[in-house]
Amino acid sequence: MGQDRALIERFLEMLAAEAGAAANTIAAYRSDLSLASATLDGGLSTAGAVQLQALAEDWRALARSTVARKSAALRRFYAFLADEGHRADDPGKALPRPGTARPLPKVLSHADVDRLFAVIAERCAVERPSPGDLRLAALVELLYGSGLRATELVGLPRNAIHPDRPYLILRGKGGRERLVPISDRARAAVAAWRTHVAAATAWLFPSGRSHLSRVRLYQLVKVLAADAGIPPDRVSPHVLRHAFATHLLAGGADLRALQSMLGHADIATTEIYTHVDASRLVELVNTRHPLADTGRVDAGARRP
């Protein structure tokens, strides 16, 4: 409906301008709100609590995370309508608030990562590596070596990474800036790839009139995993970002420093990685506990 469309656009403009919502969040909210508008009799902006409860019933077969996102989109929309004076009530309170239990991220071992890089190293060791292999090397070095999000990576400007500067400054989710370390290996891989990128191109990873898409990046990583003998469903750009975080933390990185590098607004998001590496915790107890003695406690040392 026309009224719904206009109000939805005003709401999304507010989210972008005042709340600094990311482009992906805006796109998801637009989709959720437009679908609800088309589903509800009489439209979205005039719906009441009973209608919203009936709408939520249709979500029962969806994943809990999807329901949580849809509910959040509609609740924020109705709060906006109330704040702006378009409604005297807020029916969004009738929508469900499912708990969004955060699943543990998929984890790649050091051996898995070594296998991925072994494939890349073999392809780039020839006298004249193909541009595609050089691009893949740069992409994976930045995913695993710096923990970039897929959207951040594919949208890097051509000259974002300097050969003599071991970091870059990114504007991530919510418009927050963060400093991201870039390893010597990653800078070398980017330099090798950039010789194949036209000087007039705006993007480091161009494709057509824009930059490489997240979908294409996802496909490239899946093919690499298969070539390395790793089940493709275990590897994705986001899994490589998880590996960056998990392996850094296992190596002794400070949780606050990791939060900064990943660009998490809330350290609770970063703390999920403290639950991942159970083997490190077991090793810590076995080697550092005062009673640790070749894997067992001497019975004579026990107190009665």
One Martini backbone bead per residue (centre of mass of N, CA, C, O) as a GRO file, in nm:
protein
  304
    1MET     BB    1   0.099   0.034   0.017
    2GLY     BB    2   0.150   0.365   0.000
    3GLN     BB    3   0.166   0.438   0.303
    4ASP     BB    4   0.363   0.219   0.383
    5ARG     BB    5   0.598   0.290   0.196
    6ALA     BB    6   0.651   0.574   0.309
    7LEU     BB    7   0.699   0.488   0.609
    8ILE     BB    8   0.925   0.289   0.562
    9GLU     BB    9   1.126   0.490   0.437
   10ARG     BB   10   1.138   0.681   0.679
   11PHE     BB   11   1.239   0.472   0.879
   12LEU     BB   12   1.502   0.392   0.724
   13GLU     BB   13   1.625   0.673   0.725
   14MET     BB   14   1.648   0.690   1.030
   15LEU     BB   15   1.833   0.447   1.074
   16ALA     BB   16   2.068   0.557   0.903
   17ALA     BB   17   2.102   0.847   1.035
   18GLU     BB   18   2.065   0.787   1.361
   19ALA     BB   19   2.160   0.464   1.399
   20GLY     BB   20   2.363   0.349   1.180
   21ALA     BB   21   2.267   0.141   0.993
   22ALA     BB   22   2.323  -0.112   0.807
   23ALA     BB   23   2.266  -0.215   0.491
   24ASN     BB   24   2.171  -0.503   0.565
   25THR     BB   25   1.957  -0.414   0.769
   26ILE     BB   26   1.787  -0.243   0.582
   27ALA     BB   27   1.719  -0.471   0.381
   28ALA     BB   28   1.581  -0.661   0.584
   29TYR     BB   29   1.363  -0.463   0.683
   30ARG     BB   30   1.231  -0.407   0.414
   31SER     BB   31   1.143  -0.696   0.361
   32ASP     BB   32   0.976  -0.746   0.619
   33LEU     BB   33   0.778  -0.503   0.591
   34SER     BB   34   0.670  -0.561   0.305
   35LEU     BB   35   0.556  -0.841   0.366
   36ALA     BB   36   0.364  -0.754   0.593
   37SER     BB   37   0.199  -0.555   0.421
   38ALA     BB   38   0.100  -0.780   0.215
   39THR     BB   39  -0.039  -0.969   0.442
   40LEU     BB   40  -0.201  -0.750   0.572
   41ASP     BB   41  -0.500  -0.644   0.638
   42GLY     BB   42  -0.484  -0.298   0.560
   43GLY     BB   43  -0.199  -0.315   0.658
   44LEU     BB   44   0.064  -0.209   0.866
   45SER     BB   45   0.011   0.085   1.000
   46THR     BB   46  -0.302  -0.024   1.103
   47ALA     BB   47  -0.241  -0.247   1.276
   48GLY     BB   48  -0.313  -0.475   1.524
   49ALA     BB   49  -0.257  -0.698   1.769
   50VAL     BB   50  -0.420  -0.933   1.647
   51GLN     BB   51  -0.284  -0.932   1.368
   52LEU     BB   52   0.007  -0.977   1.473
   53GLN     BB   53  -0.044  -1.249   1.607
   54ALA     BB   54  -0.125  -1.390   1.343
   55LEU     BB   55   0.141  -1.339   1.199
   56ALA     BB   56   0.323  -1.494   1.405
   57GLU     BB   57   0.201  -1.774   1.345
   58ASP     BB   58   0.345  -1.790   1.055
   59TRP     BB   59   0.647  -1.819   1.205
   60ARG     BB   60   0.676  -2.107   1.343
   61ALA     BB   61   0.870  -2.244   1.108
   62LEU     BB   62   1.087  -2.061   1.183
   63ALA     BB   63   1.359  -1.943   1.280
   64ARG     BB   64   1.444  -1.781   1.561
   65SER     BB   65   1.620  -1.559   1.427
   66THR     BB   66   1.401  -1.469   1.224
   67VAL     BB   67   1.185  -1.388   1.425
   68ALA     BB   68   1.353  -1.180   1.575
   69ARG     BB   69   1.393  -0.991   1.332
   70LYS     BB   70   1.097  -0.937   1.259
   71SER     BB   71   1.012  -0.827   1.533
   72ALA     BB   72   1.215  -0.595   1.545
   73ALA     BB   73   1.121  -0.445   1.295
   74LEU     BB   74   0.825  -0.394   1.387
   75ARG     BB   75   0.874  -0.261   1.661
   76ARG     BB   76   1.038  -0.021   1.551
   77PHE     BB   77   0.820   0.084   1.362
   78TYR     BB   78   0.598   0.142   1.580
   79ALA     BB   79   0.771   0.330   1.752
   80PHE     BB   80   0.803   0.539   1.529
   81LEU     BB   81   0.503   0.605   1.488
   82ALA     BB   82   0.459   0.705   1.778
   83ASP     BB   83   0.684   0.926   1.788
   84GLU     BB   84   0.556   1.074   1.514
   85GLY     BB   85   0.224   1.057   1.539
   86HIS     BB   86   0.076   0.815   1.366
   87ARG     BB   87   0.029   0.689   1.657
   88ALA     BB   88  -0.119   0.620   1.980
   89ASP     BB   89  -0.003   0.336   1.956
   90ASP     BB   90   0.172   0.001   2.035
   91PRO     BB   91   0.147  -0.314   1.883
   92GLY     BB   92   0.440  -0.443   1.911
   93LYS     BB   93   0.396  -0.583   2.197
   94ALA     BB   94   0.257  -0.851   2.060
   95LEU     BB   95   0.520  -0.951   1.985
   96PRO     BB   96   0.761  -1.162   1.980
   97ARG     BB   97   1.055  -1.268   2.210
   98PRO     BB   98   1.287  -1.445   2.113
   99GLY     BB   99   1.539  -1.622   2.194
  100THR     BB  100   1.893  -1.573   2.093
  101ALA     BB  101   2.074  -1.820   2.066
  102ARG     BB  102   2.417  -1.850   2.045
  103PRO     BB  103   2.600  -2.007   1.836
  104LEU     BB  104   2.861  -2.177   1.776
  105PRO     BB  105   3.117  -2.151   1.587
  106LYS     BB  106   3.279  -2.246   1.336
  107VAL     BB  107   3.579  -2.454   1.317
  108LEU     BB  108   3.919  -2.418   1.241
  109SER     BB  109   4.204  -2.555   1.213
  110HIS     BB  110   4.529  -2.524   1.155
  111ALA     BB  111   4.532  -2.751   0.944
  112ASP     BB  112   4.311  -2.639   0.763
  113VAL     BB  113   4.450  -2.373   0.695
  114ASP     BB  114   4.705  -2.497   0.574
  115ARG     BB  115   4.555  -2.632   0.336
  116LEU     BB  116   4.458  -2.376   0.201
  117PHE     BB  117   4.745  -2.242   0.167
  118ALA     BB  118   4.875  -2.469   0.003
  119VAL     BB  119   4.709  -2.428  -0.252
  120ILE     BB  120   4.788  -2.135  -0.300
  121ALA     BB  121   5.098  -2.173  -0.307
  122GLU     BB  122   5.104  -2.364  -0.551
  123ARG     BB  123   4.973  -2.161  -0.755
  124CYS     BB  124   5.192  -1.915  -0.686
  125ALA     BB  125   5.477  -2.071  -0.763
  126VAL     BB  126   5.471  -1.997  -1.031
  127GLU     BB  127   5.590  -1.784  -1.259
  128ARG     BB  128   5.271  -1.722  -1.362
  129PRO     BB  129   5.026  -1.631  -1.205
  130SER     BB  130   4.709  -1.601  -1.188
  131PRO     BB  131   4.487  -1.360  -1.115
  132GLY     BB  132   4.293  -1.544  -0.957
  133ASP     BB  133   4.506  -1.651  -0.752
  134LEU     BB  134   4.595  -1.373  -0.642
  135ARG     BB  135   4.319  -1.291  -0.541
  136LEU     BB  136   4.271  -1.526  -0.348
  137ALA     BB  137   4.513  -1.471  -0.167
  138ALA     BB  138   4.419  -1.191  -0.071
  139LEU     BB  139   4.146  -1.270   0.046
  140VAL     BB  140   4.242  -1.488   0.257
  141GLU     BB  141   4.447  -1.317   0.409
  142LEU     BB  142   4.224  -1.111   0.510
  143LEU     BB  143   4.031  -1.303   0.649
  144TYR     BB  144   4.247  -1.452   0.841
  145GLY     BB  145   4.458  -1.207   0.911
  146SER     BB  146   4.204  -0.973   0.987
  147GLY     BB  147   3.886  -1.032   1.010
  148LEU     BB  148   3.704  -0.970   0.781
  149ARG     BB  149   3.434  -0.884   0.641
  150ALA     BB  150   3.290  -0.943   0.349
  151THR     BB  151   3.187  -0.655   0.293
  152GLU     BB  152   3.456  -0.513   0.353
  153LEU     BB  153   3.636  -0.659   0.149
  154VAL     BB  154   3.489  -0.610  -0.132
  155GLY     BB  155   3.485  -0.275  -0.058
  156LEU     BB  156   3.768  -0.207  -0.113
  157PRO     BB  157   3.979   0.007  -0.197
  158ARG     BB  158   4.251   0.007  -0.393
  159ASN     BB  159   4.425   0.200  -0.160
  160ALA     BB  160   4.382   0.086   0.140
  161ILE     BB  161   4.658  -0.073   0.105
  162HIS     BB  162   4.978  -0.029   0.230
  163PRO     BB  163   5.305  -0.133   0.215
  164ASP     BB  164   5.390   0.078   0.482
  165ARG     BB  165   5.106  -0.017   0.631
  166PRO     BB  166   4.990  -0.229   0.910
  167TYR     BB  167   4.705  -0.081   0.841
  168LEU     BB  168   4.350  -0.010   0.873
  169ILE     BB  169   4.057   0.195   0.829
  170LEU     BB  170   3.730   0.112   0.934
  171ARG     BB  171   3.381   0.112   0.843
  172GLY     BB  172   3.134  -0.038   1.002
  173LYS     BB  173   2.904  -0.109   1.195
  174GLY     BB  174   2.732   0.182   1.258
  175GLY     BB  175   2.996   0.360   1.169
  176ARG     BB  176   3.235   0.224   1.297
  177GLU     BB  177   3.562   0.263   1.383
  178ARG     BB  178   3.864   0.070   1.290
  179LEU     BB  179   4.159  -0.103   1.359
  180VAL     BB  180   4.344  -0.299   1.114
  181PRO     BB  181   4.553  -0.547   1.086
  182ILE     BB  182   4.833  -0.603   0.853
  183SER     BB  183   5.011  -0.827   0.722
  184ASP     BB  184   5.281  -0.899   0.537
  185ARG     BB  185   5.142  -1.115   0.367
  186ALA     BB  186   4.896  -0.948   0.281
  187ARG     BB  187   5.047  -0.715   0.148
  188ALA     BB  188   5.188  -0.892  -0.064
  189ALA     BB  189   4.931  -1.008  -0.193
  190VAL     BB  190   4.808  -0.736  -0.275
  191ALA     BB  191   5.041  -0.634  -0.451
  192ALA     BB  192   5.027  -0.865  -0.660
  193TRP     BB  193   4.729  -0.812  -0.743
  194ARG     BB  194   4.731  -0.496  -0.814
  195THR     BB  195   4.879  -0.528  -1.096
  196HIS     BB  196   4.574  -0.622  -1.215
  197VAL     BB  197   4.470  -0.332  -1.142
  198ALA     BB  198   4.340  -0.069  -1.248
  199ALA     BB  199   4.406   0.259  -1.173
  200ALA     BB  200   4.095   0.358  -1.229
  201THR     BB  201   4.000   0.181  -1.011
  202ALA     BB  202   3.813   0.179  -0.709
  203TRP     BB  203   3.876  -0.126  -0.660
  204LEU     BB  204   4.043  -0.405  -0.541
  205PHE     BB  205   3.774  -0.597  -0.628
  206PRO     BB  206   3.674  -0.608  -0.921
  207SER     BB  207   3.334  -0.616  -1.093
  208GLY     BB  208   3.265  -0.473  -1.344
  209ARG     BB  209   3.103  -0.184  -1.213
  210SER     BB  210   3.212  -0.306  -0.951
  211HIS     BB  211   3.236  -0.535  -0.706
  212LEU     BB  212   3.275  -0.796  -0.552
  213SER     BB  213   3.075  -1.032  -0.439
  214ARG     BB  214   2.970  -1.218  -0.177
  215VAL     BB  215   2.886  -1.464  -0.341
  216ARG     BB  216   3.155  -1.502  -0.491
  217LEU     BB  217   3.330  -1.534  -0.244
  218TYR     BB  218   3.189  -1.784  -0.139
  219GLN     BB  219   3.254  -1.963  -0.385
  220LEU     BB  220   3.565  -1.948  -0.373
  221VAL     BB  221   3.594  -2.077  -0.089
  222LYS     BB  222   3.455  -2.346  -0.152
  223VAL     BB  223   3.652  -2.440  -0.372
  224LEU     BB  224   3.904  -2.435  -0.198
  225ALA     BB  225   3.813  -2.645   0.006
  226ALA     BB  226   3.783  -2.879  -0.193
  227ASP     BB  227   4.084  -2.869  -0.291
  228ALA     BB  228   4.177  -2.926   0.026
  229GLY     BB  229   3.975  -3.153   0.151
  230ILE     BB  230   3.726  -2.980   0.250
  231PRO     BB  231   3.428  -2.941   0.348
  232PRO     BB  232   3.244  -2.679   0.225
  233ASP     BB  233   3.039  -2.652   0.479
  234ARG     BB  234   3.295  -2.553   0.673
  235VAL     BB  235   3.336  -2.307   0.464
  236SER     BB  236   3.378  -1.948   0.497
  237PRO     BB  237   3.425  -1.625   0.540
  238HIS     BB  238   3.319  -1.636   0.839
  239VAL     BB  239   3.495  -1.875   0.932
  240LEU     BB  240   3.764  -1.724   0.892
  241ARG     BB  241   3.700  -1.511   1.103
  242HIS     BB  242   3.676  -1.712   1.334
  243ALA     BB  243   3.964  -1.822   1.312
  244PHE     BB  244   4.107  -1.565   1.379
  245ALA     BB  245   3.989  -1.538   1.666
  246THR     BB  246   4.050  -1.818   1.789
  247HIS     BB  247   4.363  -1.822   1.738
  248LEU     BB  248   4.429  -1.566   1.892
  249LEU     BB  249   4.317  -1.651   2.167
  250ALA     BB  250   4.490  -1.912   2.191
  251GLY     BB  251   4.761  -1.720   2.172
  252GLY     BB  252   4.679  -1.470   2.394
  253ALA     BB  253   4.472  -1.275   2.337
  254ASP     BB  254   4.299  -1.002   2.406
  255LEU     BB  255   3.967  -0.946   2.428
  256ARG     BB  256   3.963  -0.637   2.372
  257ALA     BB  257   4.138  -0.645   2.119
  258LEU     BB  258   3.951  -0.833   1.961
  259GLN     BB  259   3.706  -0.651   1.962
  260SER     BB  260   3.839  -0.424   1.799
  261MET     BB  261   3.918  -0.591   1.543
  262LEU     BB  262   3.611  -0.693   1.488
  263GLY     BB  263   3.386  -0.466   1.569
  264HIS     BB  264   3.253  -0.492   1.849
  265ALA     BB  265   3.026  -0.337   2.056
  266ASP     BB  266   3.005  -0.609   2.223
  267ILE     BB  267   3.177  -0.828   2.426
  268ALA     BB  268   2.972  -1.062   2.418
  269THR     BB  269   3.037  -1.139   2.125
  270THR     BB  270   3.339  -1.218   2.180
  271GLU     BB  271   3.298  -1.437   2.415
  272ILE     BB  272   3.233  -1.687   2.238
  273TYR     BB  273   3.543  -1.768   2.201
  274THR     BB  274   3.575  -1.887   2.499
  275HIS     BB  275   3.393  -2.160   2.411
  276VAL     BB  276   3.566  -2.311   2.183
  277ASP     BB  277   3.866  -2.380   2.318
  278ALA     BB  278   3.882  -2.650   2.509
  279SER     BB  279   4.172  -2.762   2.476
  280ARG     BB  280   4.312  -2.520   2.611
  281LEU     BB  281   4.189  -2.557   2.892
  282VAL     BB  282   4.298  -2.837   2.947
  283GLU     BB  283   4.597  -2.765   2.915
  284LEU     BB  284   4.605  -2.553   3.137
  285VAL     BB  285   4.543  -2.744   3.373
  286ASN     BB  286   4.772  -2.964   3.316
  287THR     BB  287   5.019  -2.732   3.332
  288ARG     BB  288   4.925  -2.508   3.580
  289HIS     BB  289   4.837  -2.676   3.797
  290PRO     BB  290   4.956  -2.760   4.109
  291LEU     BB  291   4.857  -3.083   4.066
  292ALA     BB  292   5.014  -3.127   3.820
  293ASP     BB  293   5.122  -3.480   3.732
  294THR     BB  294   5.137  -3.646   3.465
  295GLY     BB  295   4.802  -3.644   3.473
  296ARG     BB  296   4.821  -3.672   3.797
  297VAL     BB  297   4.740  -3.737   4.134
  298ASP     BB  298   4.885  -3.792   4.422
  299ALA     BB  299   4.759  -3.981   4.670
  300GLY     BB  300   4.955  -3.879   4.907
  301ALA     BB  301   4.854  -3.567   4.869
  302ARG     BB  302   4.600  -3.614   4.997
  303ARG     BB  303   4.345  -3.536   5.185
  304PRO     BB  304   4.138  -3.667   5.435
   0.00000   0.00000   0.00000
